[in-house]
Amino acid sequence: MGIRVVADLDLCQGHQLCQGEAPEVLGFDAGADVVTVLEEHPADALRPGVEDAVRYCPALALSIEETDE
């Protein structure tokens, strides 16, 4: 079982807090002023940081989907 990281670019407000929590998984497109998902299916070891990024996103633009992978 794994996870898929999803970013809603319509909700993203460019705060960049997610990068501090999961820099290996989430980046930032300065030109578009939105988050970018660098690793859509991150390793299990990165899950805690991704969960924190989702939890602390002020715009609620991030989510995690469970996968069978």
N, CA, C, O and CB atoms as a CASP TS submission, in Angstrom:
PFRMAT TS
TARGET T0000
AUTHOR 0000-0000-0000
METHOD Language model
MODEL 1
PARENT N/A
ATOM      1  N   MET     1       0.856  -1.184   0.000  1.00  0.00           N
ATOM      2  CA  MET     1       0.000   0.000   0.000  1.00  0.00           C
ATOM      3  C   MET     1       0.899   1.243   0.000  1.00  0.00           C
ATOM      4  O   MET     1       1.878   1.308   0.743  1.00  0.00           O
ATOM      5  CB  MET     1      -0.972   0.000   1.240  1.00  0.00           C
ATOM      6  N   GLY     2       0.569   2.192  -0.809  1.00  0.00           N
ATOM      7  CA  GLY     2       1.349   3.414  -0.885  1.00  0.00           C
ATOM      8  C   GLY     2       0.439   4.629  -0.906  1.00  0.00           C
ATOM      9  O   GLY     2      -0.752   4.541  -0.606  1.00  0.00           O
ATOM     10  N   ILE     3       1.020   5.760  -1.266  1.00  0.00           N
ATOM     11  CA  ILE     3       0.235   6.983  -1.336  1.00  0.00           C
ATOM     12  C   ILE     3       0.485   7.701  -2.656  1.00  0.00           C
ATOM     13  O   ILE     3       1.502   7.500  -3.318  1.00  0.00           O
ATOM     14  CB  ILE     3       0.566   7.902  -0.155  1.00  0.00           C
ATOM     15  N   ARG     4      -0.461   8.531  -3.007  1.00  0.00           N
ATOM     16  CA  ARG     4      -0.336   9.441  -4.140  1.00  0.00           C
ATOM     17  C   ARG     4      -0.567  10.844  -3.601  1.00  0.00           C
ATOM     18  O   ARG     4      -1.550  11.089  -2.902  1.00  0.00           O
ATOM     19  CB  ARG     4      -1.353   9.086  -5.301  1.00  0.00           C
ATOM     20  N   VAL     5       0.324  11.752  -3.919  1.00  0.00           N
ATOM     21  CA  VAL     5       0.216  13.138  -3.463  1.00  0.00           C
ATOM     22  C   VAL     5      -0.524  13.935  -4.536  1.00  0.00           C
ATOM     23  O   VAL     5      -0.182  13.887  -5.718  1.00  0.00           O
ATOM     24  CB  VAL     5       1.632  13.760  -3.171  1.00  0.00           C
ATOM     25  N   VAL     6      -1.547  14.669  -4.094  1.00  0.00           N
ATOM     26  CA  VAL     6      -2.368  15.444  -5.017  1.00  0.00           C
ATOM     27  C   VAL     6      -2.338  16.914  -4.603  1.00  0.00           C
ATOM     28  O   VAL     6      -2.511  17.238  -3.429  1.00  0.00           O
ATOM     29  CB  VAL     6      -3.828  14.908  -5.048  1.00  0.00           C
ATOM     30  N   ALA     7      -2.118  17.794  -5.570  1.00  0.00           N
ATOM     31  CA  ALA     7      -2.135  19.241  -5.327  1.00  0.00           C
ATOM     32  C   ALA     7      -3.240  19.868  -6.164  1.00  0.00           C
ATOM     33  O   ALA     7      -3.299  19.667  -7.377  1.00  0.00           O
ATOM     34  CB  ALA     7      -0.753  19.888  -5.663  1.00  0.00           C
ATOM     35  N   ASP     8      -4.106  20.620  -5.521  1.00  0.00           N
ATOM     36  CA  ASP     8      -5.158  21.362  -6.219  1.00  0.00           C
ATOM     37  C   ASP     8      -4.610  22.756  -6.507  1.00  0.00           C
ATOM     38  O   ASP     8      -4.579  23.617  -5.627  1.00  0.00           O
ATOM     39  CB  ASP     8      -6.494  21.430  -5.369  1.00  0.00           C
ATOM     40  N   LEU     9      -4.185  22.964  -7.732  1.00  0.00           N
ATOM     41  CA  LEU     9      -3.552  24.229  -8.095  1.00  0.00           C
ATOM     42  C   LEU     9      -4.529  25.398  -8.091  1.00  0.00           C
ATOM     43  O   LEU     9      -4.110  26.553  -8.021  1.00  0.00           O
ATOM     44  CB  LEU     9      -2.915  24.111  -9.455  1.00  0.00           C
ATOM     45  N   ASP    10      -5.820  25.114  -8.163  1.00  0.00           N
ATOM     46  CA  ASP    10      -6.818  26.187  -8.069  1.00  0.00           C
ATOM     47  C   ASP    10      -6.909  26.722  -6.640  1.00  0.00           C
ATOM     48  O   ASP    10      -7.274  27.878  -6.428  1.00  0.00           O
ATOM     49  CB  ASP    10      -8.200  25.683  -8.533  1.00  0.00           C
ATOM     50  N   LEU    11      -6.577  25.882  -5.667  1.00  0.00           N
ATOM     51  CA  LEU    11      -6.625  26.308  -4.258  1.00  0.00           C
ATOM     52  C   LEU    11      -5.297  26.861  -3.753  1.00  0.00           C
ATOM     53  O   LEU    11      -5.275  27.681  -2.835  1.00  0.00           O
ATOM     54  CB  LEU    11      -7.042  25.148  -3.386  1.00  0.00           C
ATOM     55  N   CYS    12      -4.197  26.420  -4.344  1.00  0.00           N
ATOM     56  CA  CYS    12      -2.864  26.812  -3.879  1.00  0.00           C
ATOM     57  C   CYS    12      -2.708  28.335  -3.928  1.00  0.00           C
ATOM     58  O   CYS    12      -3.042  28.982  -4.921  1.00  0.00           O
ATOM     59  CB  CYS    12      -1.768  26.131  -4.735  1.00  0.00           C
ATOM     60  N   GLN    13      -2.192  28.882  -2.831  1.00  0.00           N
ATOM     61  CA  GLN    13      -1.977  30.328  -2.732  1.00  0.00           C
ATOM     62  C   GLN    13      -0.491  30.690  -2.672  1.00  0.00           C
ATOM     63  O   GLN    13      -0.139  31.845  -2.429  1.00  0.00           O
ATOM     64  CB  GLN    13      -2.690  30.875  -1.502  1.00  0.00           C
ATOM     65  N   GLY    14       0.372  29.707  -2.893  1.00  0.00           N
ATOM     66  CA  GLY    14       1.800  29.967  -2.971  1.00  0.00           C
ATOM     67  C   GLY    14       2.487  30.273  -1.655  1.00  0.00           C
ATOM     68  O   GLY    14       3.503  30.967  -1.649  1.00  0.00           O
ATOM     69  N   HIS    15       1.969  29.779  -0.540  1.00  0.00           N
ATOM     70  CA  HIS    15       2.592  30.033   0.760  1.00  0.00           C
ATOM     71  C   HIS    15       3.929  29.312   0.918  1.00  0.00           C
ATOM     72  O   HIS    15       4.804  29.787   1.643  1.00  0.00           O
ATOM     73  CB  HIS    15       1.654  29.610   1.873  1.00  0.00           C
ATOM     74  N   GLN    16       4.097  28.185   0.255  1.00  0.00           N
ATOM     75  CA  GLN    16       5.318  27.384   0.246  1.00  0.00           C
ATOM     76  C   GLN    16       5.641  26.691   1.566  1.00  0.00           C
ATOM     77  O   GLN    16       6.764  26.220   1.745  1.00  0.00           O
ATOM     78  CB  GLN    16       6.457  28.246  -0.129  1.00  0.00           C
ATOM     79  N   LEU    17       4.705  26.617   2.479  1.00  0.00           N
ATOM     80  CA  LEU    17       4.950  25.919   3.745  1.00  0.00           C
ATOM     81  C   LEU    17       5.196  24.436   3.516  1.00  0.00           C
ATOM     82  O   LEU    17       5.951  23.805   4.255  1.00  0.00           O
ATOM     83  CB  LEU    17       3.769  26.109   4.700  1.00  0.00           C
ATOM     84  N   CYS    18       4.561  23.884   2.496  1.00  0.00           N
ATOM     85  CA  CYS    18       4.690  22.460   2.211  1.00  0.00           C
ATOM     86  C   CYS    18       6.132  22.074   1.893  1.00  0.00           C
ATOM     87  O   CYS    18       6.570  20.973   2.227  1.00  0.00           O
ATOM     88  CB  CYS    18       3.785  22.075   1.052  1.00  0.00           C
ATOM     89  N   GLN    19       6.857  22.964   1.259  1.00  0.00           N
ATOM     90  CA  GLN    19       8.243  22.664   0.906  1.00  0.00           C
ATOM     91  C   GLN    19       9.094  22.425   2.140  1.00  0.00           C
ATOM     92  O   GLN    19      10.002  21.594   2.113  1.00  0.00           O
ATOM     93  CB  GLN    19       8.834  23.796   0.083  1.00  0.00           C
ATOM     94  N   GLY    20       8.820  23.127   3.198  1.00  0.00           N
ATOM     95  CA  GLY    20       9.569  22.941   4.430  1.00  0.00           C
ATOM     96  C   GLY    20       9.291  21.606   5.088  1.00  0.00           C
ATOM     97  O   GLY    20      10.143  21.064   5.792  1.00  0.00           O
ATOM     98  N   GLU    21       8.104  21.077   4.863  1.00  0.00           N
ATOM     99  CA  GLU    21       7.722  19.799   5.473  1.00  0.00           C
ATOM    100  C   GLU    21       8.141  18.604   4.621  1.00  0.00           C
ATOM    101  O   GLU    21       8.515  17.563   5.161  1.00  0.00           O
ATOM    102  CB  GLU    21       6.218  19.760   5.702  1.00  0.00           C
ATOM    103  N   ALA    22       8.083  18.740   3.302  1.00  0.00           N
ATOM    104  CA  ALA    22       8.392  17.617   2.408  1.00  0.00           C
ATOM    105  C   ALA    22       9.125  18.098   1.161  1.00  0.00           C
ATOM    106  O   ALA    22       8.591  18.007   0.056  1.00  0.00           O
ATOM    107  CB  ALA    22       7.105  16.877   2.009  1.00  0.00           C
ATOM    108  N   PRO    23      10.350  18.611   1.330  1.00  0.00           N
ATOM    109  CA  PRO    23      11.066  19.181   0.190  1.00  0.00           C
ATOM    110  C   PRO    23      11.434  18.162  -0.896  1.00  0.00           C
ATOM    111  O   PRO    23      11.655  18.532  -2.049  1.00  0.00           O
ATOM    112  CB  PRO    23      12.312  19.847   0.677  1.00  0.00           C
ATOM    113  N   GLU    24      11.498  16.884  -0.523  1.00  0.00           N
ATOM    114  CA  GLU    24      11.805  15.850  -1.508  1.00  0.00           C
ATOM    115  C   GLU    24      10.606  15.553  -2.406  1.00  0.00           C
ATOM    116  O   GLU    24      10.755  15.006  -3.498  1.00  0.00           O
ATOM    117  CB  GLU    24      12.258  14.575  -0.806  1.00  0.00           C
ATOM    118  N   VAL    25       9.424  15.918  -1.934  1.00  0.00           N
ATOM    119  CA  VAL    25       8.179  15.564  -2.613  1.00  0.00           C
ATOM    120  C   VAL    25       7.503  16.775  -3.254  1.00  0.00           C
ATOM    121  O   VAL    25       6.884  16.658  -4.311  1.00  0.00           O
ATOM    122  CB  VAL    25       7.225  14.905  -1.636  1.00  0.00           C
ATOM    123  N   LEU    26       7.622  17.932  -2.614  1.00  0.00           N
ATOM    124  CA  LEU    26       6.908  19.123  -3.072  1.00  0.00           C
ATOM    125  C   LEU    26       7.869  20.259  -3.397  1.00  0.00           C
ATOM    126  O   LEU    26       8.772  20.570  -2.620  1.00  0.00           O
ATOM    127  CB  LEU    26       5.906  19.577  -2.018  1.00  0.00           C
ATOM    128  N   GLY    27       7.661  20.864  -4.541  1.00  0.00           N
ATOM    129  CA  GLY    27       8.475  21.994  -4.971  1.00  0.00           C
ATOM    130  C   GLY    27       7.589  23.208  -5.198  1.00  0.00           C
ATOM    131  O   GLY    27       6.452  23.262  -4.732  1.00  0.00           O
ATOM    132  N   PHE    28       8.130  24.181  -5.923  1.00  0.00           N
ATOM    133  CA  PHE    28       7.384  25.411  -6.152  1.00  0.00           C
ATOM    134  C   PHE    28       7.703  25.956  -7.527  1.00  0.00           C
ATOM    135  O   PHE    28       8.868  26.054  -7.911  1.00  0.00           O
ATOM    136  CB  PHE    28       7.703  26.454  -5.074  1.00  0.00           C
ATOM    137  N   ASP    29       6.672  26.308  -8.264  1.00  0.00           N
ATOM    138  CA  ASP    29       6.814  26.943  -9.576  1.00  0.00           C
ATOM    139  C   ASP    29       6.651  28.442  -9.370  1.00  0.00           C
ATOM    140  O   ASP    29       5.531  28.941  -9.258  1.00  0.00           O
ATOM    141  CB  ASP    29       5.759  26.385 -10.617  1.00  0.00           C
ATOM    142  N   ALA    30       7.771  29.159  -9.320  1.00  0.00           N
ATOM    143  CA  ALA    30       7.742  30.592  -9.031  1.00  0.00           C
ATOM    144  C   ALA    30       6.995  31.373 -10.111  1.00  0.00           C
ATOM    145  O   ALA    30       6.325  32.360  -9.806  1.00  0.00           O
ATOM    146  CB  ALA    30       9.162  31.129  -8.894  1.00  0.00           C
ATOM    147  N   GLY    31       7.101  30.948 -11.351  1.00  0.00           N
ATOM    148  CA  GLY    31       6.414  31.651 -12.430  1.00  0.00           C
ATOM    149  C   GLY    31       4.903  31.578 -12.317  1.00  0.00           C
ATOM    150  O   GLY    31       4.203  32.556 -12.581  1.00  0.00           O
ATOM    151  N   ALA    32       4.404  30.414 -11.922  1.00  0.00           N
ATOM    152  CA  ALA    32       2.958  30.230 -11.766  1.00  0.00           C
ATOM    153  C   ALA    32       2.496  30.504 -10.342  1.00  0.00           C
ATOM    154  O   ALA    32       1.295  30.607 -10.090  1.00  0.00           O
ATOM    155  CB  ALA    32       2.565  28.820 -12.167  1.00  0.00           C
ATOM    156  N   ASP    33       3.446  30.624  -9.396  1.00  0.00           N
ATOM    157  CA  ASP    33       3.158  30.876  -7.979  1.00  0.00           C
ATOM    158  C   ASP    33       2.308  29.763  -7.363  1.00  0.00           C
ATOM    159  O   ASP    33       1.362  30.024  -6.620  1.00  0.00           O
ATOM    160  CB  ASP    33       2.445  32.219  -7.820  1.00  0.00           C
ATOM    161  N   VAL    34       2.667  28.510  -7.689  1.00  0.00           N
ATOM    162  CA  VAL    34       1.937  27.353  -7.154  1.00  0.00           C
ATOM    163  C   VAL    34       2.903  26.218  -6.821  1.00  0.00           C
ATOM    164  O   VAL    34       4.040  26.179  -7.291  1.00  0.00           O
ATOM    165  CB  VAL    34       0.872  26.867  -8.163  1.00  0.00           C
ATOM    166  N   VAL    35       2.416  25.308  -6.002  1.00  0.00           N
ATOM    167  CA  VAL    35       3.150  24.112  -5.627  1.00  0.00           C
ATOM    168  C   VAL    35       3.316  23.203  -6.845  1.00  0.00           C
ATOM    169  O   VAL    35       2.500  23.217  -7.766  1.00  0.00           O
ATOM    170  CB  VAL    35       2.428  23.368  -4.483  1.00  0.00           C
ATOM    171  N   THR    36       4.387  22.417  -6.829  1.00  0.00           N
ATOM    172  CA  THR    36       4.566  21.358  -7.818  1.00  0.00           C
ATOM    173  C   THR    36       4.824  20.057  -7.065  1.00  0.00           C
ATOM    174  O   THR    36       5.497  20.047  -6.034  1.00  0.00           O
ATOM    175  CB  THR    36       5.742  21.688  -8.810  1.00  0.00           C
ATOM    176  N   VAL    37       4.288  18.974  -7.587  1.00  0.00           N
ATOM    177  CA  VAL    37       4.517  17.663  -6.990  1.00  0.00           C
ATOM    178  C   VAL    37       5.721  17.058  -7.699  1.00  0.00           C
ATOM    179  O   VAL    37       5.657  16.720  -8.881  1.00  0.00           O
ATOM    180  CB  VAL    37       3.243  16.732  -7.106  1.00  0.00           C
ATOM    181  N   LEU    38       6.809  16.929  -6.966  1.00  0.00           N
ATOM    182  CA  LEU    38       8.047  16.389  -7.524  1.00  0.00           C
ATOM    183  C   LEU    38       8.036  14.869  -7.558  1.00  0.00           C
ATOM    184  O   LEU    38       8.621  14.257  -8.451  1.00  0.00           O
ATOM    185  CB  LEU    38       9.239  16.875  -6.722  1.00  0.00           C
ATOM    186  N   GLU    39       7.375  14.267  -6.592  1.00  0.00           N
ATOM    187  CA  GLU    39       7.308  12.813  -6.458  1.00  0.00           C
ATOM    188  C   GLU    39       5.867  12.434  -6.131  1.00  0.00           C
ATOM    189  O   GLU    39       5.454  12.477  -4.972  1.00  0.00           O
ATOM    190  CB  GLU    39       8.297  12.292  -5.352  1.00  0.00           C
ATOM    191  N   GLU    40       5.104  12.062  -7.161  1.00  0.00           N
ATOM    192  CA  GLU    40       3.679  11.772  -6.977  1.00  0.00           C
ATOM    193  C   GLU    40       3.435  10.568  -6.075  1.00  0.00           C
ATOM    194  O   GLU    40       2.462  10.538  -5.322  1.00  0.00           O
ATOM    195  CB  GLU    40       3.023  11.537  -8.318  1.00  0.00           C
ATOM    196  N   HIS    41       4.323   9.571  -6.152  1.00  0.00           N
ATOM    197  CA  HIS    41       4.206   8.360  -5.336  1.00  0.00           C
ATOM    198  C   HIS    41       5.471   8.219  -4.487  1.00  0.00           C
ATOM    199  O   HIS    41       6.339   7.405  -4.804  1.00  0.00           O
ATOM    200  CB  HIS    41       3.988   7.090  -6.234  1.00  0.00           C
ATOM    201  N   PRO    42       5.584   9.003  -3.411  1.00  0.00           N
ATOM    202  CA  PRO    42       6.814   8.972  -2.602  1.00  0.00           C
ATOM    203  C   PRO    42       6.970   7.677  -1.805  1.00  0.00           C
ATOM    204  O   PRO    42       6.001   6.962  -1.551  1.00  0.00           O
ATOM    205  CB  PRO    42       6.833  10.152  -1.647  1.00  0.00           C
ATOM    206  N   ALA    43       8.192   7.402  -1.426  1.00  0.00           N
ATOM    207  CA  ALA    43       8.498   6.247  -0.586  1.00  0.00           C
ATOM    208  C   ALA    43       7.808   6.385   0.768  1.00  0.00           C
ATOM    209  O   ALA    43       7.527   7.493   1.226  1.00  0.00           O
ATOM    210  CB  ALA    43      10.023   6.094  -0.402  1.00  0.00           C
ATOM    211  N   ASP    44       7.545   5.254   1.392  1.00  0.00           N
ATOM    212  CA  ASP    44       6.875   5.245   2.696  1.00  0.00           C
ATOM    213  C   ASP    44       7.612   6.074   3.732  1.00  0.00           C
ATOM    214  O   ASP    44       6.984   6.668   4.608  1.00  0.00           O
ATOM    215  CB  ASP    44       6.730   3.828   3.197  1.00  0.00           C
ATOM    216  N   ALA    45       8.932   6.123   3.647  1.00  0.00           N
ATOM    217  CA  ALA    45       9.732   6.881   4.613  1.00  0.00           C
ATOM    218  C   ALA    45       9.429   8.378   4.556  1.00  0.00           C
ATOM    219  O   ALA    45       9.658   9.090   5.534  1.00  0.00           O
ATOM    220  CB  ALA    45      11.220   6.647   4.360  1.00  0.00           C
ATOM    221  N   LEU    46       8.917   8.863   3.429  1.00  0.00           N
ATOM    222  CA  LEU    46       8.609  10.289   3.273  1.00  0.00           C
ATOM    223  C   LEU    46       7.181  10.636   3.688  1.00  0.00           C
ATOM    224  O   LEU    46       6.811  11.809   3.726  1.00  0.00           O
ATOM    225  CB  LEU    46       8.831  10.707   1.835  1.00  0.00           C
ATOM    226  N   ARG    47       6.393   9.634   3.993  1.00  0.00           N
ATOM    227  CA  ARG    47       4.986   9.856   4.320  1.00  0.00           C
ATOM    228  C   ARG    47       4.764  10.831   5.485  1.00  0.00           C
ATOM    229  O   ARG    47       3.895  11.695   5.367  1.00  0.00           O
ATOM    230  CB  ARG    47       4.342   8.544   4.647  1.00  0.00           C
ATOM    231  N   PRO    48       5.495  10.742   6.592  1.00  0.00           N
ATOM    232  CA  PRO    48       5.247  11.689   7.691  1.00  0.00           C
ATOM    233  C   PRO    48       5.395  13.149   7.270  1.00  0.00           C
ATOM    234  O   PRO    48       4.593  13.989   7.677  1.00  0.00           O
ATOM    235  CB  PRO    48       6.193  11.403   8.836  1.00  0.00           C
ATOM    236  N   GLY    49       6.396  13.460   6.471  1.00  0.00           N
ATOM    237  CA  GLY    49       6.572  14.835   5.996  1.00  0.00           C
ATOM    238  C   GLY    49       5.448  15.270   5.083  1.00  0.00           C
ATOM    239  O   GLY    49       4.998  16.414   5.143  1.00  0.00           O
ATOM    240  N   VAL    50       4.987  14.349   4.228  1.00  0.00           N
ATOM    241  CA  VAL    50       3.871  14.661   3.333  1.00  0.00           C
ATOM    242  C   VAL    50       2.595  14.896   4.148  1.00  0.00           C
ATOM    243  O   VAL    50       1.834  15.820   3.862  1.00  0.00           O
ATOM    244  CB  VAL    50       3.657  13.518   2.305  1.00  0.00           C
ATOM    245  N   GLU    51       2.367  14.064   5.151  1.00  0.00           N
ATOM    246  CA  GLU    51       1.189  14.251   6.006  1.00  0.00           C
ATOM    247  C   GLU    51       1.232  15.606   6.707  1.00  0.00           C
ATOM    248  O   GLU    51       0.207  16.274   6.835  1.00  0.00           O
ATOM    249  CB  GLU    51       1.094  13.122   7.049  1.00  0.00           C
ATOM    250  N   ASP    52       2.420  16.011   7.160  1.00  0.00           N
ATOM    251  CA  ASP    52       2.560  17.326   7.791  1.00  0.00           C
ATOM    252  C   ASP    52       2.298  18.442   6.782  1.00  0.00           C
ATOM    253  O   ASP    52       1.649  19.436   7.109  1.00  0.00           O
ATOM    254  CB  ASP    52       3.965  17.484   8.403  1.00  0.00           C
ATOM    255  N   ALA    53       2.799  18.280   5.560  1.00  0.00           N
ATOM    256  CA  ALA    53       2.570  19.293   4.522  1.00  0.00           C
ATOM    257  C   ALA    53       1.081  19.448   4.249  1.00  0.00           C
ATOM    258  O   ALA    53       0.590  20.569   4.110  1.00  0.00           O
ATOM    259  CB  ALA    53       3.311  18.920   3.222  1.00  0.00           C
ATOM    260  N   VAL    54       0.364  18.341   4.172  1.00  0.00           N
ATOM    261  CA  VAL    54      -1.084  18.387   3.957  1.00  0.00           C
ATOM    262  C   VAL    54      -1.767  19.077   5.138  1.00  0.00           C
ATOM    263  O   VAL    54      -2.637  19.927   4.950  1.00  0.00           O
ATOM    264  CB  VAL    54      -1.655  16.958   3.761  1.00  0.00           C
ATOM    265  N   ARG    55      -1.371  18.708   6.340  1.00  0.00           N
ATOM    266  CA  ARG    55      -1.989  19.244   7.561  1.00  0.00           C
ATOM    267  C   ARG    55      -1.776  20.751   7.702  1.00  0.00           C
ATOM    268  O   ARG    55      -2.680  21.470   8.129  1.00  0.00           O
ATOM    269  CB  ARG    55      -1.427  18.531   8.787  1.00  0.00           C
ATOM    270  N   TYR    56      -0.583  21.230   7.345  1.00  0.00           N
ATOM    271  CA  TYR    56      -0.243  22.631   7.590  1.00  0.00           C
ATOM    272  C   TYR    56      -0.492  23.564   6.402  1.00  0.00           C
ATOM    273  O   TYR    56      -0.250  24.767   6.508  1.00  0.00           O
ATOM    274  CB  TYR    56       1.188  22.723   7.983  1.00  0.00           C
ATOM    275  N   CYS    57      -0.968  23.036   5.284  1.00  0.00           N
ATOM    276  CA  CYS    57      -1.242  23.891   4.121  1.00  0.00           C
ATOM    277  C   CYS    57      -2.394  24.846   4.450  1.00  0.00           C
ATOM    278  O   CYS    57      -3.515  24.392   4.678  1.00  0.00           O
ATOM    279  CB  CYS    57      -1.586  23.027   2.862  1.00  0.00           C
ATOM    280  N   PRO    58      -2.139  26.158   4.479  1.00  0.00           N
ATOM    281  CA  PRO    58      -3.186  27.115   4.846  1.00  0.00           C
ATOM    282  C   PRO    58      -4.345  27.153   3.848  1.00  0.00           C
ATOM    283  O   PRO    58      -5.464  27.518   4.210  1.00  0.00           O
ATOM    284  CB  PRO    58      -2.588  28.494   4.971  1.00  0.00           C
ATOM    285  N   ALA    59      -4.080  26.781   2.604  1.00  0.00           N
ATOM    286  CA  ALA    59      -5.120  26.831   1.569  1.00  0.00           C
ATOM    287  C   ALA    59      -5.830  25.489   1.389  1.00  0.00           C
ATOM    288  O   ALA    59      -6.753  25.377   0.583  1.00  0.00           O
ATOM    289  CB  ALA    59      -4.513  27.266   0.244  1.00  0.00           C
ATOM    290  N   LEU    60      -5.402  24.473   2.136  1.00  0.00           N
ATOM    291  CA  LEU    60      -5.962  23.122   2.011  1.00  0.00           C
ATOM    292  C   LEU    60      -5.871  22.608   0.581  1.00  0.00           C
ATOM    293  O   LEU    60      -6.789  21.955   0.083  1.00  0.00           O
ATOM    294  CB  LEU    60      -7.417  23.106   2.474  1.00  0.00           C
ATOM    295  N   ALA    61      -4.750  22.911  -0.073  1.00  0.00           N
ATOM    296  CA  ALA    61      -4.570  22.566  -1.479  1.00  0.00           C
ATOM    297  C   ALA    61      -3.935  21.197  -1.695  1.00  0.00           C
ATOM    298  O   ALA    61      -3.832  20.740  -2.833  1.00  0.00           O
ATOM    299  CB  ALA    61      -3.732  23.609  -2.145  1.00  0.00           C
ATOM    300  N   LEU    62      -3.512  20.540  -0.632  1.00  0.00           N
ATOM    301  CA  LEU    62      -2.839  19.252  -0.755  1.00  0.00           C
ATOM    302  C   LEU    62      -3.663  18.131  -0.149  1.00  0.00           C
ATOM    303  O   LEU    62      -4.389  18.327   0.826  1.00  0.00           O
ATOM    304  CB  LEU    62      -1.475  19.305  -0.093  1.00  0.00           C
ATOM    305  N   SER    63      -3.537  16.952  -0.743  1.00  0.00           N
ATOM    306  CA  SER    63      -4.199  15.782  -0.174  1.00  0.00           C
ATOM    307  C   SER    63      -3.383  14.542  -0.483  1.00  0.00           C
ATOM    308  O   SER    63      -2.491  14.547  -1.332  1.00  0.00           O
ATOM    309  CB  SER    63      -5.639  15.638  -0.719  1.00  0.00           C
ATOM    310  N   ILE    64      -3.719  13.480   0.236  1.00  0.00           N
ATOM    311  CA  ILE    64      -3.081  12.180   0.046  1.00  0.00           C
ATOM    312  C   ILE    64      -4.167  11.184  -0.327  1.00  0.00           C
ATOM    313  O   ILE    64      -5.224  11.132   0.303  1.00  0.00           O
ATOM    314  CB  ILE    64      -2.303  11.721   1.332  1.00  0.00           C
ATOM    315  N   GLU    65      -3.893  10.394  -1.357  1.00  0.00           N
ATOM    316  CA  GLU    65      -4.773   9.300  -1.725  1.00  0.00           C
ATOM    317  C   GLU    65      -4.041   7.995  -1.469  1.00  0.00           C
ATOM    318  O   GLU    65      -2.876   7.857  -1.840  1.00  0.00           O
ATOM    319  CB  GLU    65      -5.225   9.410  -3.210  1.00  0.00           C
ATOM    320  N   GLU    66      -4.702   7.043  -0.844  1.00  0.00           N
ATOM    321  CA  GLU    66      -4.113   5.731  -0.629  1.00  0.00           C
ATOM    322  C   GLU    66      -4.162   4.982  -1.957  1.00  0.00           C
ATOM    323  O   GLU    66      -5.136   5.089  -2.702  1.00  0.00           O
ATOM    324  CB  GLU    66      -4.860   4.941   0.505  1.00  0.00           C
ATOM    325  N   THR    67      -3.093   4.214  -2.251  1.00  0.00           N
ATOM    326  CA  THR    67      -3.039   3.433  -3.478  1.00  0.00           C
ATOM    327  C   THR    67      -2.713   1.980  -3.163  1.00  0.00           C
ATOM    328  O   THR    67      -2.303   1.660  -2.047  1.00  0.00           O
ATOM    329  CB  THR    67      -2.001   4.019  -4.449  1.00  0.00           C
ATOM    330  N   ASP    68      -2.888   1.126  -4.116  1.00  0.00           N
ATOM    331  CA  ASP    68      -2.565  -0.291  -3.954  1.00  0.00           C
ATOM    332  C   ASP    68      -1.117  -0.589  -4.321  1.00  0.00           C
ATOM    333  O   ASP    68      -0.676  -1.735  -4.238  1.00  0.00           O
ATOM    334  CB  ASP    68      -3.497  -1.142  -4.803  1.00  0.00           C
ATOM    335  N   GLU    69      -0.389   0.425  -4.722  1.00  0.00           N
ATOM    336  CA  GLU    69       1.012   0.244  -5.144  1.00  0.00           C
ATOM    337  C   GLU    69       1.927   0.043  -3.960  1.00  0.00           C
ATOM    338  O   GLU    69       3.134  -0.124  -4.134  1.00  0.00           O
ATOM    339  CB  GLU    69       1.488   1.441  -5.958  1.00  0.00           C
TER
END
